[in-house]
Amino acid sequence: MLEWIPAIILFIAVVALSNVFLKIFEIYKEHQASSRFEKDFRHAITQSTPDWSDIKHIASTRDLSISDAIRVIKNCHRDILVGGNKELSEERDLIKGYIKRFEDEEPFEGLPTEIRAHLERLRGLLKGNEHLLDPITTHLKETIEISNKKHKQQRRYTIGGFVVGLCGIIVALVPYVAGSNL
């Protein structure tokens, strides 16, 4: 039985490292898609006046979700506002229009699907008074953001506890295995 312990520990280490490398690769691919979309977006709005469907098409060809694309667009808008992007400053109204169009199409973006369906029904009932849902939507988004931060912190604690526990097991088993071989 003791001869299997190093193999089990090695297997656990390989699985953990492969998960880490896969996550790093996934983050790299997302960053690369975002960077390519941002480059295409900047080029498109300086060379022509694409409409919202063109922007969504550019995002889809770069394998970027619309919510990630709007994050890039909001970052470009922020850069314009703080004076960090002079070349796009002439296109400020166009960029604001994209953000407004996204918010009109997806007012409940970032909320769980269980809540979205009910809010969409409420929005349909409030024809002409959809703005009444804005405070609750904003509050729900802030609450979810806080919850997500707490979950990330809890995941870090869980992973850290697992690593410390695994190291403890290894430290306890090494003298036991080394003592039985003598």
Accessible surface in RSA format (square Angstrom, percent):
REM  Atomic radii and reference values for relative SASA: ProtOr
REM  Chains: A
REM  Algorithm: Lee & Richards
REM  Probe-radius: 1.40
REM  Slices: 20
REM RES _ NUM      All-atoms   Total-Side   Main-Chain    Non-polar    All polar
REM                ABS   REL    ABS   REL    ABS   REL    ABS   REL    ABS   REL
RES MET A   1   159.80  82.8 129.67  85.8  30.13  71.7 109.80  93.4  49.99  66.2
RES LEU A   2    53.22  29.6  51.40  36.8   1.82   4.6  51.56  36.2   1.65   4.4
RES GLU A   3   128.54  73.8 103.56  78.3  24.98  59.5  65.61 126.9  62.94  51.4
RES TRP A   4   155.22  62.3 154.50  74.8   0.73   1.7 133.76  71.3  21.46  34.8
RES ILE A   5    24.71  14.1  24.37  18.2   0.34   0.8  24.71  17.8   0.00   0.0
RES PRO A   6    74.64  54.4  66.57  60.7   8.08  29.4  71.15  58.7   3.49  21.7
RES ALA A   7    51.38  47.2  40.85  63.0  10.54  24.0  45.85  64.6   5.53  14.7
RES ILE A   8    83.18  47.3  80.97  60.3   2.21   5.3  83.13  59.9   0.05   0.1
RES ILE A   9    36.95  21.0  36.86  27.5   0.09   0.2  36.86  26.5   0.09   0.3
RES LEU A  10   117.40  65.4 114.69  82.0   2.71   6.8 117.25  82.3   0.15   0.4
RES PHE A  11   134.78  67.4 130.41  80.8   4.37  11.4 134.51  81.5   0.28   0.8
RES ILE A  12    55.11  31.4  52.81  39.3   2.30   5.5  54.47  39.2   0.64   1.7
RES ALA A  13    37.42  34.4  33.77  52.1   3.65   8.3  37.42  52.7   0.00   0.0
RES VAL A  14    83.69  55.1  81.54  73.8   2.16   5.2  82.95  72.1   0.74   2.0
RES VAL A  15    61.14  40.2  61.08  55.3   0.06   0.2  61.14  53.1   0.00   0.0
RES ALA A  16    41.90  38.5  35.50  54.8   6.40  14.6  41.19  58.0   0.71   1.9
RES LEU A  17   101.18  56.3 101.18  72.4   0.00   0.0 101.18  71.1   0.00   0.0
RES SER A  18    49.41  41.8  43.70  58.3   5.71  13.2  37.23  79.3  12.18  17.1
RES ASN A  19    86.77  59.8  81.09  78.4   5.68  13.7  23.26  56.0  63.51  61.4
RES VAL A  20    77.31  50.9  73.85  66.9   3.46   8.3  77.17  67.1   0.13   0.4
RES PHE A  21   130.97  65.5 127.16  78.8   3.81   9.9 127.42  77.3   3.55  10.2
RES LEU A  22   117.14  65.2 113.77  81.4   3.37   8.5 114.26  80.2   2.88   7.8
RES LYS A  23   114.31  55.8 111.93  68.7   2.38   5.7  73.03  65.7  41.28  44.0
RES ILE A  24    99.35  56.5  98.03  73.0   1.32   3.2  98.62  71.0   0.73   2.0
RES PHE A  25   117.49  58.8 114.32  70.8   3.17   8.3 117.36  71.2   0.13   0.4
RES GLU A  26    84.13  48.3  80.16  60.6   3.97   9.5  28.54  55.2  55.59  45.4
RES ILE A  27    95.17  54.2  94.55  70.4   0.62   1.5  94.55  68.1   0.62   1.7
RES TYR A  28   121.12  56.5 116.63  66.4   4.49  11.7  87.53  65.8  33.59  41.4
RES LYS A  29   101.45  49.5  97.61  59.9   3.84   9.2  51.21  46.1  50.25  53.5
RES GLU A  30    97.52  56.0  92.65  70.1   4.88  11.6  40.42  78.2  57.10  46.6
RES HIS A  31   121.48  66.4 116.10  80.7   5.38  13.8  76.81  79.2  44.68  52.0
RES GLN A  32    45.34  25.4  42.54  31.1   2.80   6.7  15.57  33.1  29.78  22.6
RES ALA A  33    15.17  13.9  11.26  17.4   3.90   8.9  14.62  20.6   0.55   1.5
RES SER A  34    13.90  11.7  13.36  17.8   0.54   1.2  13.10  27.9   0.79   1.1
RES SER A  35    50.59  42.7  41.75  55.7   8.84  20.4  34.23  72.9  16.35  22.9
RES ARG A  36   113.13  47.5 111.04  56.6   2.08   5.0  21.95  30.0  91.17  55.3
RES PHE A  37     0.00   0.0   0.00   0.0   0.00   0.0   0.00   0.0   0.00   0.0
RES GLU A  38    51.94  29.8  51.94  39.3   0.00   0.0   7.50  14.5  44.43  36.3
RES LYS A  39   152.27  74.3 145.71  89.4   6.56  15.6  93.60  84.3  58.66  62.5
RES ASP A  40    35.77  25.1  32.72  32.6   3.05   7.2  10.36  24.4  25.41  25.3
RES PHE A  41     0.00   0.0   0.00   0.0   0.00   0.0   0.00   0.0   0.00   0.0
RES ARG A  42    51.80  21.7  51.31  26.2   0.48   1.2  25.13  34.4  26.66  16.2
RES HIS A  43   116.87  63.9 112.69  78.3   4.18  10.7  73.34  75.6  43.53  50.7
RES ALA A  44    17.02  15.6  11.40  17.6   5.62  12.8  17.00  23.9   0.02   0.0
RES ILE A  45     1.92   1.1   0.00   0.0   1.92   4.6   0.00   0.0   1.92   5.2
RES THR A  46    57.27  40.7  27.85  28.2  29.43  70.1  23.19  31.2  34.08  51.5
RES GLN A  47   124.18  69.4  91.00  66.5  33.19  79.0  22.22  47.3 101.96  77.3
RES SER A  48    65.85  55.6  50.82  67.8  15.03  34.6  49.08 104.5  16.77  23.5
RES THR A  49   108.38  77.1  81.62  82.7  26.76  63.8  50.64  68.0  57.74  87.3
RES PRO A  50    11.17   8.1   6.36   5.8   4.80  17.5  10.54   8.7   0.62   3.9
RES ASP A  51    80.16  56.2  72.47  72.1   7.69  18.2  40.33  94.9  39.83  39.7
RES TRP A  52     6.86   2.8   4.52   2.2   2.35   5.5   4.52   2.4   2.35   3.8
RES SER A  53    63.94  54.0  56.67  75.6   7.27  16.7  43.76  93.2  20.18  28.3
RES ASP A  54    66.36  46.5  64.60  64.3   1.76   4.1  12.11  28.5  54.25  54.1
RES ILE A  55     0.76   0.4   0.76   0.6   0.00   0.0   0.76   0.5   0.00   0.0
RES LYS A  56    65.70  32.1  63.32  38.8   2.38   5.7  28.99  26.1  36.71  39.1
RES HIS A  57   116.56  63.7 111.46  77.5   5.10  13.0  75.44  77.8  41.11  47.8
RES ILE A  58    32.09  18.3  31.64  23.6   0.46   1.1  32.09  23.1   0.00   0.0
RES ALA A  59     0.08   0.1   0.08   0.1   0.00   0.0   0.08   0.1   0.00   0.0
RES SER A  60    66.06  55.8  49.94  66.7  16.12  37.1  43.36  92.3  22.70  31.8
RES THR A  61    85.76  61.0  53.19  53.9  32.57  77.6  52.17  70.1  33.60  50.8
RES ARG A  62    78.87  33.1  71.53  36.5   7.35  17.5   8.60  11.8  70.27  42.6
RES ASP A  63   132.75  93.0 102.68 102.2  30.07  71.1  35.78  84.2  96.97  96.7
RES LEU A  64    13.78   7.7   5.91   4.2   7.88  19.8   7.57   5.3   6.21  16.7
RES SER A  65    59.84  50.6  43.03  57.4  16.81  38.7  51.50 109.7   8.33  11.7
RES ILE A  66    53.17  30.3  50.25  37.4   2.93   7.1  50.25  36.2   2.93   7.9
RES SER A  67    42.54  35.9  34.92  46.6   7.62  17.6  16.10  34.3  26.44  37.0
RES ASP A  68    49.80  34.9  49.80  49.6   0.00   0.0   0.55   1.3  49.25  49.1
RES ALA A  69     1.36   1.2   1.36   2.1   0.00   0.0   1.36   1.9   0.00   0.0
RES ILE A  70     7.56   4.3   7.56   5.6   0.00   0.0   7.56   5.4   0.00   0.0
RES ARG A  71   116.95  49.1 115.01  58.6   1.93   4.6  63.17  86.3  53.78  32.6
RES VAL A  72     5.87   3.9   5.61   5.1   0.26   0.6   5.87   5.1   0.00   0.0
RES ILE A  73     0.00   0.0   0.00   0.0   0.00   0.0   0.00   0.0   0.00   0.0
RES LYS A  74    89.31  43.6  84.41  51.8   4.90  11.7  43.52  39.2  45.79  48.8
RES ASN A  75    50.72  35.0  50.57  48.9   0.15   0.4   8.56  20.6  42.16  40.8
RES CYS A  76     0.18   0.1   0.00   0.0   0.18   0.4   0.07   0.2   0.11   0.1
RES HIS A  77    28.98  15.8  28.98  20.1   0.00   0.0  18.05  18.6  10.93  12.7
RES ARG A  78   127.11  53.4 125.82  64.1   1.29   3.1  60.27  82.4  66.84  40.5
RES ASP A  79    32.73  22.9  32.72  32.6   0.01   0.0   4.19   9.9  28.54  28.5
RES ILE A  80    15.70   8.9   4.37   3.3  11.33  27.3   4.39   3.2  11.31  30.7
RES LEU A  81    95.75  53.3  62.81  44.9  32.94  82.8  65.63  46.1  30.12  81.1
RES VAL A  82   111.94  73.7  75.23  68.1  36.71  88.5  83.61  72.6  28.32  76.8
RES GLY A  83    34.14  42.1   0.00   N/A  34.14  42.1  21.93  60.2  12.20  27.3
RES GLY A  84    63.75  78.6   0.00   N/A  63.75  78.6  30.53  83.8  33.22  74.4
RES ASN A  85    11.85   8.2   7.63   7.4   4.22  10.2   6.38  15.3   5.47   5.3
RES LYS A  86   157.36  76.8 144.60  88.7  12.76  30.4 107.71  96.9  49.66  52.9
RES GLU A  87   110.26  63.3  86.47  65.4  23.79  56.7  44.06  85.2  66.20  54.1
RES LEU A  88     0.00   0.0   0.00   0.0   0.00   0.0   0.00   0.0   0.00   0.0
RES SER A  89    53.75  45.4  41.30  55.1  12.45  28.7  25.47  54.2  28.28  39.6
RES GLU A  90   155.60  89.3 119.88  90.7  35.72  85.1  47.36  91.6 108.24  88.4
RES GLU A  91    39.57  22.7  38.47  29.1   1.10   2.6   1.25   2.4  38.32  31.3
RES ARG A  92    99.47  41.8  99.47  50.7   0.00   0.0  19.74  27.0  79.72  48.3
RES ASP A  93   116.08  81.3 105.88 105.4  10.21  24.1  38.21  89.9  77.87  77.7
RES LEU A  94    41.95  23.4  33.31  23.8   8.63  21.7  39.08  27.4   2.87   7.7
RES ILE A  95     0.00   0.0   0.00   0.0   0.00   0.0   0.00   0.0   0.00   0.0
RES LYS A  96    96.34  47.0  92.14  56.5   4.20  10.0  46.89  42.2  49.45  52.7
RES GLY A  97    36.08  44.5   0.00   N/A  36.08  44.5  30.98  85.0   5.10  11.4
RES TYR A  98     7.77   3.6   7.72   4.4   0.06   0.2   7.77   5.8   0.00   0.0
RES ILE A  99    21.78  12.4  21.78  16.2   0.00   0.0  21.78  15.7   0.00   0.0
RES LYS A 100   123.63  60.3 122.69  75.3   0.94   2.2  84.62  76.2  39.02  41.6
RES ARG A 101   118.99  50.0 117.61  60.0   1.38   3.3  30.46  41.6  88.54  53.7
RES PHE A 102     9.62   4.8   9.62   6.0   0.00   0.0   9.62   5.8   0.00   0.0
RES GLU A 103    81.01  46.5  76.74  58.1   4.27  10.2  29.76  57.6  51.25  41.8
RES ASP A 104    72.05  50.5  61.95  61.7  10.10  23.9  29.01  68.3  43.04  42.9
RES GLU A 105    68.05  39.1  43.36  32.8  24.70  58.8  34.14  66.0  33.91  27.7
RES GLU A 106    67.64  38.8  64.51  48.8   3.13   7.4  10.16  19.7  57.48  46.9
RES PRO A 107    33.40  24.3  24.89  22.7   8.51  30.9  29.12  24.0   4.28  26.6
RES PHE A 108     6.85   3.4   5.45   3.4   1.40   3.6   6.04   3.7   0.81   2.3
RES GLU A 109    48.38  27.8  43.65  33.0   4.72  11.2  13.88  26.8  34.50  28.2
RES GLY A 110    48.23  59.5   0.00   N/A  48.23  59.5  34.82  95.5  13.41  30.0
RES LEU A 111     4.43   2.5   0.00   0.0   4.43  11.1   0.77   0.5   3.66   9.8
RES PRO A 112    50.41  36.7  37.68  34.3  12.73  46.3  49.94  41.2   0.47   2.9
RES THR A 113    96.97  69.0  88.42  89.6   8.55  20.4  68.21  91.6  28.76  43.5
RES GLU A 114   124.35  71.4 113.57  85.9  10.78  25.7  71.56 138.4  52.79  43.1
RES ILE A 115    53.93  30.7  52.64  39.2   1.29   3.1  53.93  38.8   0.00   0.0
RES ARG A 116    69.81  29.3  69.81  35.6   0.00   0.0  22.54  30.8  47.28  28.7
RES ALA A 117    54.91  50.5  43.58  67.3  11.33  25.8  51.35  72.3   3.57   9.4
RES HIS A 118   102.73  56.1 101.01  70.2   1.72   4.4  66.41  68.4  36.32  42.3
RES LEU A 119     9.00   5.0   9.00   6.4   0.00   0.0   9.00   6.3   0.00   0.0
RES GLU A 120    81.04  46.5  74.20  56.1   6.84  16.3  38.29  74.1  42.75  34.9
RES ARG A 121   149.64  62.8 141.80  72.3   7.85  18.7  73.50 100.4  76.15  46.2
RES LEU A 122    79.91  44.5  79.81  57.1   0.10   0.3  79.84  56.1   0.07   0.2
RES ARG A 123    68.68  28.8  67.94  34.6   0.74   1.8  10.26  14.0  58.41  35.4
RES GLY A 124    35.80  44.2   0.00   N/A  35.80  44.2  32.54  89.3   3.26   7.3
RES LEU A 125   145.24  80.9 114.80  82.1  30.44  76.5 117.84  82.8  27.39  73.7
RES LEU A 126    49.96  27.8  46.93  33.6   3.03   7.6  49.96  35.1   0.00   0.0
RES LYS A 127   169.53  82.7 148.35  91.0  21.18  50.4  95.32  85.8  74.21  79.1
RES GLY A 128    63.95  78.9   0.00   N/A  63.95  78.9  37.24 102.2  26.71  59.8
RES ASN A 129    70.77  48.8  70.77  68.4   0.00   0.0   0.88   2.1  69.89  67.5
RES GLU A 130    68.36  39.2  64.32  48.7   4.05   9.6  25.27  48.9  43.09  35.2
RES HIS A 131   113.12  61.8 102.03  70.9  11.09  28.4  76.00  78.3  37.12  43.2
RES LEU A 132   102.24  56.9  84.55  60.5  17.69  44.5  86.50  60.7  15.75  42.4
RES LEU A 133    14.39   8.0  14.39  10.3   0.00   0.0  14.39  10.1   0.00   0.0
RES ASP A 134    84.54  59.2  83.11  82.7   1.43   3.4  26.10  61.4  58.45  58.3
RES PRO A 135    93.00  67.8  79.44  72.4  13.56  49.3  88.59  73.1   4.41  27.4
RES ILE A 136    87.95  50.0  83.10  61.9   4.85  11.7  87.14  62.8   0.81   2.2
RES THR A 137     9.88   7.0   9.88  10.0   0.00   0.0   9.15  12.3   0.74   1.1
RES THR A 138    72.14  51.3  70.81  71.8   1.33   3.2  48.48  65.1  23.66  35.8
RES HIS A 139   114.12  62.4 112.43  78.1   1.69   4.3  73.72  76.0  40.40  47.0
RES LEU A 140    41.00  22.8  41.00  29.3   0.00   0.0  41.00  28.8   0.00   0.0
RES LYS A 141    76.40  37.3  71.09  43.6   5.32  12.7  40.39  36.4  36.01  38.4
RES GLU A 142    95.21  54.7  93.20  70.5   2.01   4.8  35.31  68.3  59.90  48.9
RES THR A 143    65.78  46.8  63.60  64.5   2.17   5.2  59.71  80.2   6.07   9.2
RES ILE A 144    38.75  22.0  38.34  28.6   0.41   1.0  38.75  27.9   0.00   0.0
RES GLU A 145    98.03  56.3  94.08  71.2   3.95   9.4  31.56  61.0  66.47  54.3
RES ILE A 146    98.39  56.0  98.32  73.2   0.07   0.2  98.34  70.8   0.05   0.1
RES SER A 147    40.22  34.0  37.67  50.3   2.56   5.9  22.77  48.5  17.46  24.5
RES ASN A 148    75.56  52.1  74.99  72.5   0.58   1.4  16.60  40.0  58.96  57.0
RES LYS A 149   127.31  62.1 120.82  74.1   6.50  15.5  76.14  68.5  51.18  54.5
RES LYS A 150   123.86  60.4 122.47  75.1   1.39   3.3  69.79  62.8  54.07  57.6
RES HIS A 151    92.55  50.6  91.59  63.7   0.96   2.5  57.60  59.4  34.95  40.7
RES LYS A 152   110.55  53.9 109.03  66.9   1.51   3.6  52.39  47.2  58.16  61.9
RES GLN A 153    82.05  45.9  82.05  60.0   0.00   0.0  12.63  26.9  69.42  52.7
RES GLN A 154   104.34  58.3 102.68  75.0   1.66   3.9  34.96  74.4  69.39  52.6
RES ARG A 155   137.73  57.8 136.15  69.4   1.58   3.8  63.32  86.5  74.41  45.1
RES ARG A 156   158.31  66.5 148.36  75.6   9.94  23.7  64.83  88.6  93.48  56.7
RES TYR A 157   147.61  68.9 135.76  77.2  11.85  30.8 111.02  83.4  36.59  45.1
RES THR A 158    94.91  67.5  84.39  85.6  10.53  25.1  68.99  92.7  25.92  39.2
RES ILE A 159   110.55  62.9 109.30  81.4   1.25   3.0 110.55  79.6   0.00   0.0
RES GLY A 160    32.53  40.1   0.00   N/A  32.53  40.1  32.10  88.1   0.43   1.0
RES GLY A 161    43.32  53.4   0.00   N/A  43.32  53.4  33.24  91.2  10.07  22.6
RES PHE A 162   109.24  54.7  98.61  61.1  10.63  27.7 106.81  64.8   2.43   7.0
RES VAL A 163    76.35  50.2  76.34  69.1   0.01   0.0  76.34  66.3   0.01   0.0
RES VAL A 164   109.29  71.9 105.41  95.4   3.88   9.3 107.15  93.1   2.13   5.8
RES GLY A 165    35.09  43.3   0.00   N/A  35.09  43.3  33.48  91.9   1.61   3.6
RES LEU A 166    34.53  19.2  31.53  22.6   3.00   7.5  32.56  22.9   1.97   5.3
RES CYS A 167    65.63  49.6  64.19  71.6   1.45   3.4  22.94  58.1  42.70  46.0
RES GLY A 168    39.61  48.8   0.00   N/A  39.61  48.8  34.00  93.3   5.61  12.6
RES ILE A 169    97.75  55.6  94.46  70.4   3.29   7.9  97.15  70.0   0.60   1.6
RES ILE A 170    54.38  30.9  54.28  40.4   0.10   0.2  54.38  39.2   0.00   0.0
RES VAL A 171   104.77  68.9 100.83  91.3   3.94   9.5 103.92  90.3   0.85   2.3
RES ALA A 172    67.35  61.9  47.21  72.9  20.13  45.8  56.70  79.9  10.64  28.2
RES LEU A 173    44.81  25.0  44.81  32.1   0.00   0.0  44.81  31.5   0.00   0.0
RES VAL A 174    87.91  57.8  83.94  76.0   3.97   9.6  87.15  75.7   0.76   2.1
RES PRO A 175    84.36  61.5  71.21  64.9  13.16  47.8  77.49  64.0   6.88  42.7
RES TYR A 176   132.99  62.1 123.55  70.3   9.44  24.6  87.08  65.4  45.91  56.6
RES VAL A 177    31.58  20.8  31.58  28.6   0.00   0.0  31.58  27.4   0.00   0.0
RES ALA A 178    50.38  46.3  43.74  67.5   6.65  15.1  49.08  69.1   1.31   3.5
RES GLY A 179    45.05  55.6   0.00   N/A  45.05  55.6  27.45  75.3  17.60  39.4
RES SER A 180    67.75  57.2  28.58  38.1  39.17  90.2  36.56  77.9  31.19  43.7
RES ASN A 181   118.76  81.9  84.04  81.2  34.71  83.6  27.36  65.9  91.40  88.3
RES LEU A 182   188.74 105.1 126.73  90.7  62.01 155.9 149.73 105.2  39.02 105.0
END  Absolute sums over single chains surface
CHAIN  1 A    13151.4      11505.2       1646.2       8433.4       4718.0
END  Absolute sums over all chains
TOTAL         13151.4      11505.2       1646.2       8433.4       4718.0
